[in-house]
Amino acid sequence: MQLKKWLPAAGAAFLVSTASAAYAETLVVWHDLGDNGVNWFNELNELYQKENPDITIESVSFPTDQWFGKVIAAINTDSAPDLIYNNYERVIRIQNQTDKVMDLSDAFASIEDKAFLSDADIGVATYEDRMIILPIQRVQMGFGARTSWLEAVGEPFPETWEDVLRVSQKFQEEDPDGNGQADTFGIAIEAANPRDLIHMLDLYTFGTGLRHTLLDPDGQVVINQPRHKEVLIEVMKLFTDYKYVAPDSVNHSFAEMYQVIEGGRAGMFRVGDWNVKKWDAEAITGDFTIGSWPKFAEGDTNAVVIGGMRGVAVPENAPNKDASLAFAKFMLTKEAQAASLNNVGAAVRGDFEMEGLSPNRLFFAKPEHNLNAYDFPESINPAYPEIEAEYHARLLDAIDNPPDDWSAYVESLAADLQALADEKKS
């Protein structure tokens, strides 16, 4: 009798279990944030399952170049992941290659708690009248210097470009790390690809309070305007006249630049909000001070640069589109944003408890500095990446063969780039 009673109960339990499994969904997110991103999505999964126990979030991180290829191929062969996550300009590239990134305007309109997003945040999420990402993380970048090195050479944190040049020389000549070898450099920089070198120009340009690095919104080249010209020439001289960077920096991309920084060879460098958690604990183990970028002239305003916006997008052919949209909206909730700040170092809202954050992390989380946002020209001018690539190629030529007259060189380069911009506009 006991066995007969047990069999119907076991069968019912099996049916319930089977039914639950039938409704369970796994949402797959592809990103390029490495271990920090994987940890973040794992935490989001735990948070989301409290209210959505039948939804599982799995993330896969690829190196950025692989991410592009895999996302484009998957979308074009109807094998897309449920969500993709990356910087806005990278999602623009996916949209241009596939025309299958979903317009999230309706999903965004249905979110009630979104007053923390600025018009600029919403604008950068929009491309060709489509909201292609929900903005999740503002990307802040400050200027950093090794604290112990500054103390060793008797210098305060640099505030002006003159300070940077003076401190760079000391960092290269006065053995700031005390190892008895001439193996240190003033500044870490990168130049291998357009988004390497032009990105560094973005930081120094916007960091001194200027707007636009190459093109303004009307398609006019700005590099020969007096203030922009000064910044461009001075940064180029880091490679040529001053030689305050590692000799092979012209071939460095992000990974190689980080090797110089984390290997203890550079005294000043870019600090992204995503770097701080690691650098507080590993590599340079908290031996760095973060501040605003140096100003190049009297009247300029030192600033930290908002250099990008990361966001979540949904392919048109996502396997679980409705569930994907619901999770994407969840990523803007207070608890999800707190997890974002904790794991990746960035968020778009700050109305949550931040106890336990180091001073370096609070520098970005609770900014008291001037912020100057990058102008996101890719979202305005479809031809911008091609113009930027030509600009990069010409600058590499100038690094290899420095002109006798930098000012005349910039004027000539500006004329050539304006001709290209005008051609692409027509």
Buried (B, 14 or more C-beta within 10 A) or exposed (E): EEEEEEEEEEEEEEEEEEEEEEEEBBBBBBBBBBEBBBBBBBBBBEBBEEEBEEBBBBBBBBEBEEBBEBBBEBBBEEEBBBBBBBBBBBBBBBBBBBEBBBBBBEBBEEBEEBEBBEEBBBBBBBBEEBBBBBBBBBBBBBBBBBBBBBEBBEBEBBBBBEBBBBBBBBBBEBBBBEEEEEEBBBBBBBBBBBBBBBBBBBBBBBBBBBBBBBBBEEBEBBBBBEBBBBBBBBBBBBBBEBBBBBEEBBEBBBEBBBBBBBEBBBBBBBBBBBBBBBBBEEBBEBBBBBBBBBBBBEEBEBBBBBBBBBBBBBBBBBBBBEBBBBBBBBBBBBBBBBBBBBBBBBBBBBEBEEEEBBEBBEBBBEBEBBEBBBBBBBBBBEBBBBBBBBBBEBBBEBBEEBBEEBEEBBEBBBEEBBEBBEEBEE
